């Protein structure tokens, strides 16, 4: 199974334990976004990141693909 979603980073907060990133699905702005919105109409994703270097890779206002693929079960 493989599903691709497209989310926009709408907020980033820094705290004692790292960074909290808030993503929301794209809803408009391009034909591609309109297509994604047909299949991902709502939701919120929160991602916690400890590393400041990793958190800097994400820019508020940018769009990101999120790919869901089935992971194998550990033996």
PQR file with spaces between the fields and no chain letter, atoms N, CA, C, O and H, PARSE charges and radii, in Angstrom:
ATOM       1  N    UNK     1       0.840   -1.173    0.000 -0.4000 1.5000
ATOM       2  CA   UNK     1       0.000    0.000    0.000 -0.0000 2.0000
ATOM       3  C    UNK     1       0.887    1.238    0.000  0.5500 1.7000
ATOM       4  O    UNK     1       1.928    1.270    0.656 -0.5500 1.4000
ATOM       5  N    UNK     2       0.466    2.246   -0.736 -0.4000 1.5000
ATOM       6  CA   UNK     2       1.185    3.510   -0.739 -0.0000 2.0000
ATOM       7  C    UNK     2       0.183    4.633   -0.977  0.5500 1.7000
ATOM       8  O    UNK     2      -0.602    4.589   -1.924 -0.5500 1.4000
ATOM       9  H    UNK     2      -0.380    2.220   -1.268  0.4000 1.0000
ATOM      10  N    UNK     3       0.219    5.636   -0.111 -0.4000 1.5000
ATOM      11  CA   UNK     3      -0.659    6.799   -0.228 -0.0000 2.0000
ATOM      12  C    UNK     3       0.191    8.040   -0.025  0.5500 1.7000
ATOM      13  O    UNK     3       0.993    8.103    0.906 -0.5500 1.4000
ATOM      14  H    UNK     3       0.856    5.672    0.658  0.4000 1.0000
ATOM      15  N    UNK     4       0.017    9.029   -0.897 -0.4000 1.5000
ATOM      16  CA   UNK     4       0.754   10.285   -0.766 -0.0000 2.0000
ATOM      17  C    UNK     4      -0.230   11.392   -0.411  0.5500 1.7000
ATOM      18  O    UNK     4      -1.266   11.547   -1.058 -0.5500 1.4000
ATOM      19  H    UNK     4      -0.635    8.977   -1.653  0.4000 1.0000
ATOM      20  N    UNK     5       0.102   12.155    0.617 -0.4000 1.5000
ATOM      21  CA   UNK     5      -0.672   13.325    1.029 -0.0000 2.0000
ATOM      22  C    UNK     5       0.224   14.546    0.895  0.5500 1.7000
ATOM      23  O    UNK     5       1.448   14.429    0.829 -0.5500 1.4000
ATOM      24  H    UNK     5       0.943   12.029    1.142  0.4000 1.0000
ATOM      25  N    UNK     6      -0.393   15.712    0.856 -0.4000 1.5000
ATOM      26  CA   UNK     6       0.378   16.955    0.755 -0.0000 2.0000
ATOM      27  C    UNK     6      -0.099   17.894    1.855  0.5500 1.7000
ATOM      28  O    UNK     6      -1.282   18.223    1.940 -0.5500 1.4000
ATOM      29  H    UNK     6      -1.387   15.808    0.910  0.4000 1.0000
ATOM      30  N    UNK     7       0.844   18.320    2.697 -0.4000 1.5000
ATOM      31  CA   UNK     7       0.533   19.156    3.853 -0.0000 2.0000
ATOM      32  C    UNK     7       1.342   20.443    3.804  0.5500 1.7000
ATOM      33  O    UNK     7       2.447   20.482    3.262 -0.5500 1.4000
ATOM      34  H    UNK     7       1.805   18.052    2.627  0.4000 1.0000
ATOM      35  N    UNK     8       0.776   21.487    4.376 -0.4000 1.5000
ATOM      36  CA   UNK     8       1.457   22.781    4.515 -0.0000 2.0000
ATOM      37  C    UNK     8       1.862   22.946    5.972  0.5500 1.7000
ATOM      38  O    UNK     8       1.069   22.680    6.876 -0.5500 1.4000
ATOM      39  H    UNK     8      -0.121   21.456    4.816  0.4000 1.0000
ATOM      40  N    UNK     9       3.099   23.385    6.201 -0.4000 1.5000
ATOM      41  CA   UNK     9       3.545   23.691    7.563 -0.0000 2.0000
ATOM      42  C    UNK     9       2.949   25.040    7.947  0.5500 1.7000
ATOM      43  O    UNK     9       3.275   26.066    7.349 -0.5500 1.4000
ATOM      44  H    UNK     9       3.743   23.601    5.467  0.4000 1.0000
ATOM      45  N    UNK    10       2.073   25.033    8.949 -0.4000 1.5000
ATOM      46  CA   UNK    10       1.371   26.254    9.342 -0.0000 2.0000
ATOM      47  C    UNK    10       1.882   26.832   10.655  0.5500 1.7000
ATOM      48  O    UNK    10       1.529   27.958   11.006 -0.5500 1.4000
ATOM      49  H    UNK    10       1.807   24.200    9.435  0.4000 1.0000
ATOM      50  N    UNK    11       2.698   26.092   11.382 -0.4000 1.5000
ATOM      51  CA   UNK    11       3.219   26.621   12.632 -0.0000 2.0000
ATOM      52  C    UNK    11       4.408   25.840   13.145  0.5500 1.7000
ATOM      53  O    UNK    11       4.519   24.632   12.936 -0.5500 1.4000
ATOM      54  H    UNK    11       2.984   25.177   11.097  0.4000 1.0000
ATOM      55  N    UNK    12       5.292   26.549   13.820 -0.4000 1.5000
ATOM      56  CA   UNK    12       6.467   25.923   14.433 -0.0000 2.0000
ATOM      57  C    UNK    12       6.701   26.600   15.768  0.5500 1.7000
ATOM      58  O    UNK    12       6.817   27.823   15.844 -0.5500 1.4000
ATOM      59  H    UNK    12       5.201   27.530   13.990  0.4000 1.0000
ATOM      60  N    UNK    13       6.771   25.801   16.816 -0.4000 1.5000
ATOM      61  CA   UNK    13       7.006   26.327   18.162 -0.0000 2.0000
ATOM      62  C    UNK    13       8.237   25.660   18.745  0.5500 1.7000
ATOM      63  O    UNK    13       8.474   24.470   18.537 -0.5500 1.4000
ATOM      64  H    UNK    13       6.677   24.807   16.754  0.4000 1.0000
ATOM      65  N    UNK    14       9.011   26.439   19.473 -0.4000 1.5000
ATOM      66  CA   UNK    14      10.183   25.897   20.158 -0.0000 2.0000
ATOM      67  C    UNK    14       9.903   25.858   21.642  0.5500 1.7000
ATOM      68  O    UNK    14       9.392   26.820   22.215 -0.5500 1.4000
ATOM      69  H    UNK    14       8.818   27.405   19.642  0.4000 1.0000
ATOM      70  N    UNK    15      10.238   24.744   22.261 -0.4000 1.5000
ATOM      71  CA   UNK    15      10.058   24.583   23.697 -0.0000 2.0000
ATOM      72  C    UNK    15      11.285   23.948   24.316  0.5500 1.7000
ATOM      73  O    UNK    15      12.295   23.747   23.642 -0.5500 1.4000
ATOM      74  H    UNK    15      10.653   23.963   21.795  0.4000 1.0000
ATOM      75  N    UNK    16      11.198   23.636   25.585 -0.4000 1.5000
ATOM      76  CA   UNK    16      12.329   23.030   26.298 -0.0000 2.0000
ATOM      77  C    UNK    16      12.706   21.671   25.736  0.5500 1.7000
ATOM      78  O    UNK    16      13.870   21.275   25.785 -0.5500 1.4000
ATOM      79  H    UNK    16      10.377   23.800   26.132  0.4000 1.0000
ATOM      80  N    UNK    17      11.731   20.963   25.208 -0.4000 1.5000
ATOM      81  CA   UNK    17      11.977   19.595   24.743 -0.0000 2.0000
ATOM      82  C    UNK    17      12.180   19.508   23.238  0.5500 1.7000
ATOM      83  O    UNK    17      12.233   18.406   22.692 -0.5500 1.4000
ATOM      84  H    UNK    17      10.785   21.285   25.168  0.4000 1.0000
ATOM      85  N    UNK    18      12.294   20.641   22.558 -0.4000 1.5000
ATOM      86  CA   UNK    18      12.514   20.624   21.115 -0.0000 2.0000
ATOM      87  C    UNK    18      11.507   21.486   20.388  0.5500 1.7000
ATOM      88  O    UNK    18      11.084   22.528   20.890 -0.5500 1.4000
ATOM      89  H    UNK    18      12.250   21.536   23.002  0.4000 1.0000
ATOM      90  N    UNK    19      11.130   21.050   19.218 -0.4000 1.5000
ATOM      91  CA   UNK    19      10.264   21.818   18.338 -0.0000 2.0000
ATOM      92  C    UNK    19       8.986   21.047   18.058  0.5500 1.7000
ATOM      93  O    UNK    19       8.994   19.820   17.957 -0.5500 1.4000
ATOM      94  H    UNK    19      11.473   20.203   18.811  0.4000 1.0000
ATOM      95  N    UNK    20       7.900   21.775   17.937 -0.4000 1.5000
ATOM      96  CA   UNK    20       6.619   21.199   17.559 -0.0000 2.0000
ATOM      97  C    UNK    20       6.210   21.825   16.235  0.5500 1.7000
ATOM      98  O    UNK    20       6.087   23.045   16.128 -0.5500 1.4000
ATOM      99  H    UNK    20       7.894   22.771   18.019  0.4000 1.0000
ATOM     100  N    UNK    21       6.001   20.986   15.228 -0.4000 1.5000
ATOM     101  CA   UNK    21       5.595   21.447   13.914 -0.0000 2.0000
ATOM     102  C    UNK    21       4.145   21.055   13.686  0.5500 1.7000
ATOM     103  O    UNK    21       3.743   19.927   13.969 -0.5500 1.4000
ATOM     104  H    UNK    21       6.101   19.995   15.315  0.4000 1.0000
ATOM     105  N    UNK    22       3.359   22.002   13.169 -0.4000 1.5000
ATOM     106  CA   UNK    22       1.941   21.740   12.895 -0.0000 2.0000
ATOM     107  C    UNK    22       1.698   21.860   11.394  0.5500 1.7000
ATOM     108  O    UNK    22       1.984   22.887   10.778 -0.5500 1.4000
ATOM     109  H    UNK    22       3.686   22.919   12.938  0.4000 1.0000
ATOM     110  N    UNK    23       1.165   20.788   10.825 -0.4000 1.5000
ATOM     111  CA   UNK    23       0.870   20.719    9.404 -0.0000 2.0000
ATOM     112  C    UNK    23      -0.639   20.574    9.199  0.5500 1.7000
ATOM     113  O    UNK    23      -1.328   19.938    9.996 -0.5500 1.4000
ATOM     114  H    UNK    23       0.933   19.953   11.325  0.4000 1.0000
ATOM     115  N    UNK    24      -1.134   21.170    8.127 -0.4000 1.5000
ATOM     116  CA   UNK    24      -2.519   20.997    7.717 -0.0000 2.0000
ATOM     117  C    UNK    24      -2.526   20.645    6.235  0.5500 1.7000
ATOM     118  O    UNK    24      -1.636   21.070    5.499 -0.5500 1.4000
ATOM     119  H    UNK    24      -0.574   21.687    7.479  0.4000 1.0000
ATOM     120  N    UNK    25      -3.522   19.870    5.781 -0.4000 1.5000
ATOM     121  CA   UNK    25      -3.541   19.486    4.375 -0.0000 2.0000
ATOM     122  C    UNK    25      -3.723   20.697    3.475  0.5500 1.7000
ATOM     123  O    UNK    25      -4.375   21.671    3.850 -0.5500 1.4000
ATOM     124  H    UNK    25      -4.245   19.524    6.379  0.4000 1.0000
ATOM     125  N    UNK    26      -3.139   20.628    2.282 -0.4000 1.5000
ATOM     126  CA   UNK    26      -3.340   21.699    1.306 -0.0000 2.0000
ATOM     127  C    UNK    26      -4.788   21.650    0.839  0.5500 1.7000
ATOM     128  O    UNK    26      -5.399   20.583    0.776 -0.5500 1.4000
ATOM     129  H    UNK    26      -2.609   19.837    1.977  0.4000 1.0000
ATOM     130  N    UNK    27      -5.326   22.818    0.515 -0.4000 1.5000
ATOM     131  CA   UNK    27      -6.724   22.865    0.083 -0.0000 2.0000
ATOM     132  C    UNK    27      -6.910   23.587   -1.247  0.5500 1.7000
ATOM     133  O    UNK    27      -7.941   23.417   -1.898 -0.5500 1.4000
ATOM     134  H    UNK    27      -4.830   23.685    0.566  0.4000 1.0000
ATOM     135  N    UNK    28      -5.934   24.385   -1.660 -0.4000 1.5000
ATOM     136  CA   UNK    28      -6.079   25.121   -2.916 -0.0000 2.0000
ATOM     137  C    UNK    28      -4.736   25.736   -3.282  0.5500 1.7000
ATOM     138  O    UNK    28      -3.729   25.514   -2.608 -0.5500 1.4000
ATOM     139  H    UNK    28      -5.097   24.523   -1.132  0.4000 1.0000
ATOM     140  N    UNK    29      -4.738   26.511   -4.357 -0.4000 1.5000
ATOM     141  CA   UNK    29      -3.536   27.237   -4.744 -0.0000 2.0000
ATOM     142  C    UNK    29      -2.891   26.743   -6.013  0.5500 1.7000
ATOM     143  O    UNK    29      -2.087   27.456   -6.613 -0.5500 1.4000
ATOM     144  H    UNK    29      -5.555   26.692   -4.904  0.4000 1.0000
ATOM     145  N    UNK    30      -3.226   25.532   -6.438 -0.4000 1.5000
ATOM     146  CA   UNK    30      -2.685   24.995   -7.683 -0.0000 2.0000
ATOM     147  C    UNK    30      -3.558   23.815   -8.104  0.5500 1.7000
ATOM     148  O    UNK    30      -4.289   23.266   -7.279 -0.5500 1.4000
ATOM     149  H    UNK    30      -3.880   24.953   -5.950  0.4000 1.0000
ATOM     150  N    UNK    31      -3.493   23.421   -9.361 -0.4000 1.5000
ATOM     151  CA   UNK    31      -4.241   22.225   -9.780 -0.0000 2.0000
ATOM     152  C    UNK    31      -3.839   20.983   -8.974  0.5500 1.7000
ATOM     153  O    UNK    31      -4.684   20.150   -8.644 -0.5500 1.4000
ATOM     154  H    UNK    31      -2.900   23.867  -10.031  0.4000 1.0000
ATOM     155  N    UNK    32      -2.535   20.866   -8.659 -0.4000 1.5000
ATOM     156  CA   UNK    32      -2.101   19.713   -7.858 -0.0000 2.0000
ATOM     157  C    UNK    32      -2.734   19.750   -6.472  0.5500 1.7000
ATOM     158  O    UNK    32      -3.207   18.726   -5.980 -0.5500 1.4000
ATOM     159  H    UNK    32      -1.849   21.542   -8.926  0.4000 1.0000
ATOM     160  N    UNK    33      -2.747   20.927   -5.834 -0.4000 1.5000
ATOM     161  CA   UNK    33      -3.355   21.043   -4.506 -0.0000 2.0000
ATOM     162  C    UNK    33      -4.842   20.744   -4.555  0.5500 1.7000
ATOM     163  O    UNK    33      -5.373   20.104   -3.648 -0.5500 1.4000
ATOM     164  H    UNK    33      -2.362   21.760   -6.234  0.4000 1.0000
ATOM     165  N    UNK    34      -5.527   21.200   -5.607 -0.4000 1.5000
ATOM     166  CA   UNK    34      -6.953   20.888   -5.756 -0.0000 2.0000
ATOM     167  C    UNK    34      -7.160   19.385   -5.839  0.5500 1.7000
ATOM     168  O    UNK    34      -8.117   18.859   -5.272 -0.5500 1.4000
ATOM     169  H    UNK    34      -5.096   21.721   -6.344  0.4000 1.0000
ATOM     170  N    UNK    35      -6.270   18.687   -6.543 -0.4000 1.5000
ATOM     171  CA   UNK    35      -6.371   17.238   -6.669 -0.0000 2.0000
ATOM     172  C    UNK    35      -6.143   16.557   -5.320  0.5500 1.7000
ATOM     173  O    UNK    35      -6.886   15.644   -4.958 -0.5500 1.4000
ATOM     174  H    UNK    35      -5.492   19.115   -7.004  0.4000 1.0000
ATOM     175  N    UNK    36      -5.123   16.990   -4.569 -0.4000 1.5000
ATOM     176  CA   UNK    36      -4.883   16.403   -3.251 -0.0000 2.0000
ATOM     177  C    UNK    36      -6.061   16.655   -2.323  0.5500 1.7000
ATOM     178  O    UNK    36      -6.426   15.780   -1.538 -0.5500 1.4000
ATOM     179  H    UNK    36      -4.519   17.731   -4.863  0.4000 1.0000
ATOM     180  N    UNK    37      -6.661   17.842   -2.401 -0.4000 1.5000
ATOM     181  CA   UNK    37      -7.767   18.182   -1.510 -0.0000 2.0000
ATOM     182  C    UNK    37      -8.957   17.255   -1.718  0.5500 1.7000
ATOM     183  O    UNK    37      -9.706   16.991   -0.778 -0.5500 1.4000
ATOM     184  H    UNK    37      -6.364   18.553   -3.038  0.4000 1.0000
ATOM     185  N    UNK    38      -9.140   16.761   -2.933 -0.4000 1.5000
ATOM     186  CA   UNK    38     -10.243   15.839   -3.195 -0.0000 2.0000
ATOM     187  C    UNK    38     -10.121   14.564   -2.360  0.5500 1.7000
ATOM     188  O    UNK    38     -11.126   13.929   -2.039 -0.5500 1.4000
ATOM     189  H    UNK    38      -8.531   16.975   -3.697  0.4000 1.0000
ATOM     190  N    UNK    39      -8.887   14.194   -2.012 -0.4000 1.5000
ATOM     191  CA   UNK    39      -8.664   12.928   -1.316 -0.0000 2.0000
ATOM     192  C    UNK    39      -8.202   13.102    0.127  0.5500 1.7000
ATOM     193  O    UNK    39      -8.261   12.147    0.901 -0.5500 1.4000
ATOM     194  H    UNK    39      -8.071   14.709   -2.273  0.4000 1.0000
ATOM     195  N    UNK    40      -7.753   14.273    0.506 -0.4000 1.5000
ATOM     196  CA   UNK    40      -7.305   14.547    1.873 -0.0000 2.0000
ATOM     197  C    UNK    40      -7.986   15.834    2.347  0.5500 1.7000
ATOM     198  O    UNK    40      -7.320   16.856    2.510 -0.5500 1.4000
ATOM     199  H    UNK    40      -7.705   15.049   -0.123  0.4000 1.0000
ATOM     200  N    UNK    41      -9.288   15.797    2.566 -0.4000 1.5000
ATOM     201  CA   UNK    41     -10.008   17.037    2.821 -0.0000 2.0000
ATOM     202  C    UNK    41      -9.801   17.658    4.191  0.5500 1.7000
ATOM     203  O    UNK    41     -10.082   18.846    4.354 -0.5500 1.4000
ATOM     204  H    UNK    41      -9.829   14.966    2.433  0.4000 1.0000
ATOM     205  N    UNK    42      -9.326   16.920    5.181 -0.4000 1.5000
ATOM     206  CA   UNK    42      -9.130   17.535    6.490 -0.0000 2.0000
ATOM     207  C    UNK    42      -8.131   16.718    7.293  0.5500 1.7000
ATOM     208  O    UNK    42      -7.823   15.574    6.958 -0.5500 1.4000
ATOM     209  H    UNK    42      -9.099   15.955    5.048  0.4000 1.0000
ATOM     210  N    UNK    43      -7.637   17.325    8.348 -0.4000 1.5000
ATOM     211  CA   UNK    43      -6.710   16.644    9.238 -0.0000 2.0000
ATOM     212  C    UNK    43      -5.664   17.605    9.754  0.5500 1.7000
ATOM     213  O    UNK    43      -5.495   18.710    9.238 -0.5500 1.4000
ATOM     214  H    UNK    43      -7.888   18.254    8.621  0.4000 1.0000
ATOM     215  N    UNK    44      -4.976   17.165   10.770 -0.4000 1.5000
ATOM     216  CA   UNK    44      -3.875   17.931   11.359 -0.0000 2.0000
ATOM     217  C    UNK    44      -2.773   16.941   11.674  0.5500 1.7000
ATOM     218  O    UNK    44      -3.032   15.832   12.141 -0.5500 1.4000
ATOM     219  H    UNK    44      -5.113   16.268   11.189  0.4000 1.0000
ATOM     220  N    UNK    45      -1.550   17.345   11.416 -0.4000 1.5000
ATOM     221  CA   UNK    45      -0.395   16.522   11.745 -0.0000 2.0000
ATOM     222  C    UNK    45       0.515   17.328   12.645  0.5500 1.7000
ATOM     223  O    UNK    45       0.888   18.451   12.306 -0.5500 1.4000
ATOM     224  H    UNK    45      -1.339   18.246   11.037  0.4000 1.0000
ATOM     225  N    UNK    46       0.874   16.777   13.776 -0.4000 1.5000
ATOM     226  CA   UNK    46       1.850   17.401   14.672 -0.0000 2.0000
ATOM     227  C    UNK    46       3.063   16.514   14.708  0.5500 1.7000
ATOM     228  O    UNK    46       2.965   15.302   14.897 -0.5500 1.4000
ATOM     229  H    UNK    46       0.571   15.865   14.051  0.4000 1.0000
ATOM     230  N    UNK    47       4.223   17.141   14.521 -0.4000 1.5000
ATOM     231  CA   UNK    47       5.482   16.409   14.496 -0.0000 2.0000
ATOM     232  C    UNK    47       6.413   17.033   15.513  0.5500 1.7000
ATOM     233  O    UNK    47       6.651   18.240   15.481 -0.5500 1.4000
ATOM     234  H    UNK    47       4.302   18.126   14.367  0.4000 1.0000
ATOM     235  N    UNK    48       6.937   16.232   16.404 -0.4000 1.5000
ATOM     236  CA   UNK    48       7.908   16.709   17.381 -0.0000 2.0000
ATOM     237  C    UNK    48       9.313   16.407   16.907  0.5500 1.7000
ATOM     238  O    UNK    48       9.603   15.291   16.476 -0.5500 1.4000
ATOM     239  H    UNK    48       6.744   15.251   16.429  0.4000 1.0000
ATOM     240  N    UNK    49      10.189   17.398   16.985 -0.4000 1.5000
ATOM     241  CA   UNK    49      11.583   17.238   16.558 -0.0000 2.0000
ATOM     242  C    UNK    49      12.498   17.730   17.667  0.5500 1.7000
ATOM     243  O    UNK    49      12.311   18.834   18.180 -0.5500 1.4000
ATOM     244  H    UNK    49       9.954   18.304   17.336  0.4000 1.0000
ATOM     245  N    UNK    50      13.470   16.938   18.039 -0.4000 1.5000
ATOM     246  CA   UNK    50      14.416   17.319   19.084 -0.0000 2.0000
ATOM     247  C    UNK    50      15.566   18.133   18.511  0.5500 1.7000
ATOM     248  O    UNK    50      16.018   19.093   19.134 -0.5500 1.4000
ATOM     249  H    UNK    50      13.622   16.041   17.622  0.4000 1.0000
ATOM     250  N    UNK    51      16.037   17.762   17.346 -0.4000 1.5000
ATOM     251  CA   UNK    51      17.217   18.391   16.742 -0.0000 2.0000
ATOM     252  C    UNK    51      16.879   19.747   16.111  0.5500 1.7000
ATOM     253  O    UNK    51      15.999   19.832   15.254 -0.5500 1.4000
ATOM     254  H    UNK    51      15.671   16.982   16.840  0.4000 1.0000
ATOM     255  N    UNK    52      17.577   20.805   16.535 -0.4000 1.5000
ATOM     256  CA   UNK    52      17.390   22.132   15.946 -0.0000 2.0000
ATOM     257  C    UNK    52      17.790   22.124   14.477  0.5500 1.7000
ATOM     258  O    UNK    52      17.148   22.790   13.664 -0.5500 1.4000
ATOM     259  H    UNK    52      18.292   20.736   17.231  0.4000 1.0000
ATOM     260  N    UNK    53      18.838   21.385   14.118 -0.4000 1.5000
ATOM     261  CA   UNK    53      19.262   21.304   12.719 -0.0000 2.0000
ATOM     262  C    UNK    53      18.154   20.701   11.856  0.5500 1.7000
ATOM     263  O    UNK    53      17.883   21.193   10.760 -0.5500 1.4000
ATOM     264  H    UNK    53      19.360   20.845   14.779  0.4000 1.0000
ATOM     265  N    UNK    54      17.523   19.650   12.341 -0.4000 1.5000
ATOM     266  CA   UNK    54      16.435   19.026   11.595 -0.0000 2.0000
ATOM     267  C    UNK    54      15.229   19.963   11.508  0.5500 1.7000
ATOM     268  O    UNK    54      14.593   20.050   10.458 -0.5500 1.4000
ATOM     269  H    UNK    54      17.743   19.250   13.231  0.4000 1.0000
ATOM     270  N    UNK    55      14.912   20.656   12.584 -0.4000 1.5000
ATOM     271  CA   UNK    55      13.767   21.572   12.595 -0.0000 2.0000
ATOM     272  C    UNK    55      13.952   22.709   11.595  0.5500 1.7000
ATOM     273  O    UNK    55      12.980   23.183   11.006 -0.5500 1.4000
ATOM     274  H    UNK    55      15.429   20.586   13.438  0.4000 1.0000
ATOM     275  N    UNK    56      15.189   23.146   11.403 -0.4000 1.5000
ATOM     276  CA   UNK    56      15.466   24.225   10.451 -0.0000 2.0000
ATOM     277  C    UNK    56      15.211   23.821    9.004  0.5500 1.7000
ATOM     278  O    UNK    56      15.104   24.684    8.133 -0.5500 1.4000
ATOM     279  H    UNK    56      15.978   22.762   11.881  0.4000 1.0000
ATOM     280  N    UNK    57      15.114   22.530    8.740 -0.4000 1.5000
ATOM     281  CA   UNK    57      14.833   22.049    7.389 -0.0000 2.0000
ATOM     282  C    UNK    57      13.388   22.322    6.978  0.5500 1.7000
ATOM     283  O    UNK    57      13.049   22.208    5.801 -0.5500 1.4000
ATOM     284  H    UNK    57      15.201   21.829    9.448  0.4000 1.0000
ATOM     285  N    UNK    58      12.545   22.677    7.926 -0.4000 1.5000
ATOM     286  CA   UNK    58      11.124   22.920    7.670 -0.0000 2.0000
ATOM     287  C    UNK    58      10.832   24.408    7.756  0.5500 1.7000
ATOM     288  O    UNK    58      11.207   25.064    8.728 -0.5500 1.4000
ATOM     289  H    UNK    58      12.821   22.770    8.883  0.4000 1.0000
ATOM     290  N    UNK    59      10.155   24.949    6.730 -0.4000 1.5000
ATOM     291  CA   UNK    59       9.852   26.367    6.658 -0.0000 2.0000
ATOM     292  C    UNK    59       8.345   26.569    6.717  0.5500 1.7000
ATOM     293  O    UNK    59       7.604   25.995    5.918 -0.5500 1.4000
ATOM     294  H    UNK    59       9.850   24.417    5.940  0.4000 1.0000
ATOM     295  N    UNK    60       7.891   27.389    7.666 -0.4000 1.5000
ATOM     296  CA   UNK    60       6.469   27.691    7.775 -0.0000 2.0000
ATOM     297  C    UNK    60       6.001   28.297    6.454  0.5500 1.7000
ATOM     298  O    UNK    60       6.636   29.199    5.907 -0.5500 1.4000
ATOM     299  H    UNK    60       8.492   27.855    8.315  0.4000 1.0000
ATOM     300  N    UNK    61       4.888   27.787    5.958 -0.4000 1.5000
ATOM     301  CA   UNK    61       4.318   28.249    4.696 -0.0000 2.0000
ATOM     302  C    UNK    61       4.632   27.351    3.520  0.5500 1.7000
ATOM     303  O    UNK    61       3.975   27.438    2.483 -0.5500 1.4000
ATOM     304  H    UNK    61       4.373   27.054    6.402  0.4000 1.0000
ATOM     305  N    UNK    62       5.637   26.478    3.664 -0.4000 1.5000
ATOM     306  CA   UNK    62       5.982   25.557    2.579 -0.0000 2.0000
ATOM     307  C    UNK    62       5.107   24.312    2.636  0.5500 1.7000
ATOM     308  O    UNK    62       4.598   23.937    3.693 -0.5500 1.4000
ATOM     309  H    UNK    62       6.171   26.408    4.507  0.4000 1.0000
ATOM     310  N    UNK    63       4.944   23.677    1.474 -0.4000 1.5000
ATOM     311  CA   UNK    63       4.200   22.428    1.360 -0.0000 2.0000
ATOM     312  C    UNK    63       5.169   21.252    1.394  0.5500 1.7000
ATOM     313  O    UNK    63       6.312   21.353    0.947 -0.5500 1.4000
ATOM     314  H    UNK    63       5.358   23.981    0.616  0.4000 1.0000
ATOM     315  N    UNK    64       4.682   20.126    1.940 -0.4000 1.5000
ATOM     316  CA   UNK    64       5.500   18.912    2.045 -0.0000 2.0000
ATOM     317  C    UNK    64       4.652   17.699    1.690  0.5500 1.7000
ATOM     318  O    UNK    64       3.478   17.615    2.051 -0.5500 1.4000
ATOM     319  H    UNK    64       3.753   20.044    2.303  0.4000 1.0000
ATOM     320  N    UNK    65       5.263   16.767    0.981 -0.4000 1.5000
ATOM     321  CA   UNK    65       4.615   15.493    0.715 -0.0000 2.0000
ATOM     322  C    UNK    65       4.796   14.586    1.931  0.5500 1.7000
ATOM     323  O    UNK    65       5.834   14.600    2.593 -0.5500 1.4000
ATOM     324  H    UNK    65       6.217   16.835    0.688  0.4000 1.0000
ATOM     325  N    UNK    66       3.780   13.818    2.196 -0.4000 1.5000
ATOM     326  CA   UNK    66       3.835   12.825    3.260 -0.0000 2.0000
ATOM     327  C    UNK    66       3.432   11.494    2.644  0.5500 1.7000
ATOM     328  O    UNK    66       2.285   11.309    2.236 -0.5500 1.4000
ATOM     329  H    UNK    66       2.937   13.807    1.659  0.4000 1.0000
ATOM     330  N    UNK    67       4.378   10.576    2.580 -0.4000 1.5000
ATOM     331  CA   UNK    67       4.130    9.275    1.968 -0.0000 2.0000
ATOM     332  C    UNK    67       3.893    8.229    3.046  0.5500 1.7000
ATOM     333  O    UNK    67       4.688    8.065    3.971 -0.5500 1.4000
ATOM     334  H    UNK    67       5.310   10.726    2.911  0.4000 1.0000
ATOM     335  N    UNK    68       2.778    7.528    2.898 -0.4000 1.5000
ATOM     336  CA   UNK    68       2.447    6.423    3.791 -0.0000 2.0000
ATOM     337  C    UNK    68       2.659    5.129    3.029  0.5500 1.7000
ATOM     338  O    UNK    68       2.040    4.900    1.990 -0.5500 1.4000
ATOM     339  H    UNK    68       2.132    7.661    2.146  0.4000 1.0000
ATOM     340  N    UNK    69       3.532    4.291    3.546 -0.4000 1.5000
ATOM     341  CA   UNK    69       3.735    2.964    2.973 -0.0000 2.0000
ATOM     342  C    UNK    69       3.712    1.967    4.113  0.5500 1.7000
ATOM     343  O    UNK    69       4.130    2.274    5.230 -0.5500 1.4000
ATOM     344  H    UNK    69       4.035    4.478    4.390  0.4000 1.0000
ATOM     345  N    UNK    70       3.234    0.798    3.833 -0.4000 1.5000
ATOM     346  CA   UNK    70       3.174   -0.240    4.846 -0.0000 2.0000
ATOM     347  C    UNK    70       4.594   -0.669    5.203  0.5500 1.7000
ATOM     348  O    UNK    70       5.408   -0.959    4.327 -0.5500 1.4000
ATOM     349  H    UNK    70       2.894    0.548    2.926  0.4000 1.0000
ATOM     350  N    UNK    71       4.872   -0.704    6.486 -0.4000 1.5000
ATOM     351  CA   UNK    71       6.183   -1.156    6.965 -0.0000 2.0000
ATOM     352  C    UNK    71       6.117   -2.638    7.315  0.5500 1.7000
ATOM     353  O    UNK    71       5.098   -3.123    7.807 -0.5500 1.4000
ATOM     354  H    UNK    71       4.211   -0.468    7.199  0.4000 1.0000
ATOM     355  N    UNK    72       7.197   -3.344    7.060 -0.4000 1.5000
ATOM     356  CA   UNK    72       7.180   -4.771    7.419 -0.0000 2.0000
ATOM     357  C    UNK    72       7.166   -4.953    8.924  0.5500 1.7000
ATOM     358  O    UNK    72       7.734   -4.150    9.665 -0.5500 1.4000
ATOM     359  H    UNK    72       8.025   -2.949    6.659  0.4000 1.0000
ATOM     360  N    UNK    73       6.524   -5.996    9.363 -0.4000 1.5000
ATOM     361  CA   UNK    73       6.490   -6.330   10.786 -0.0000 2.0000
ATOM     362  C    UNK    73       7.853   -6.910   11.185  0.5500 1.7000
ATOM     363  O    UNK    73       8.441   -7.683   10.429 -0.5500 1.4000
ATOM     364  H    UNK    73       6.062   -6.649    8.761  0.4000 1.0000
ATOM     365  N    UNK    74       8.355   -6.541   12.365 -0.4000 1.5000
ATOM     366  CA   UNK    74       9.623   -7.137   12.806 -0.0000 2.0000
ATOM     367  C    UNK    74       9.466   -8.633   13.038  0.5500 1.7000
ATOM     368  O    UNK    74       8.406   -9.103   13.451 -0.5500 1.4000
ATOM     369  H    UNK    74       7.878   -5.913   12.980  0.4000 1.0000
ATOM     370  N    UNK    75      10.506   -9.350   12.773 -0.4000 1.5000
ATOM     371  CA   UNK    75      10.485  -10.804   12.944 -0.0000 2.0000
ATOM     372  C    UNK    75      10.504  -11.183   14.397  0.5500 1.7000
ATOM     373  O    UNK    75      10.489  -12.369   14.726 -0.5500 1.4000
ATOM     374  H    UNK    75      11.367   -8.968   12.437  0.4000 1.0000
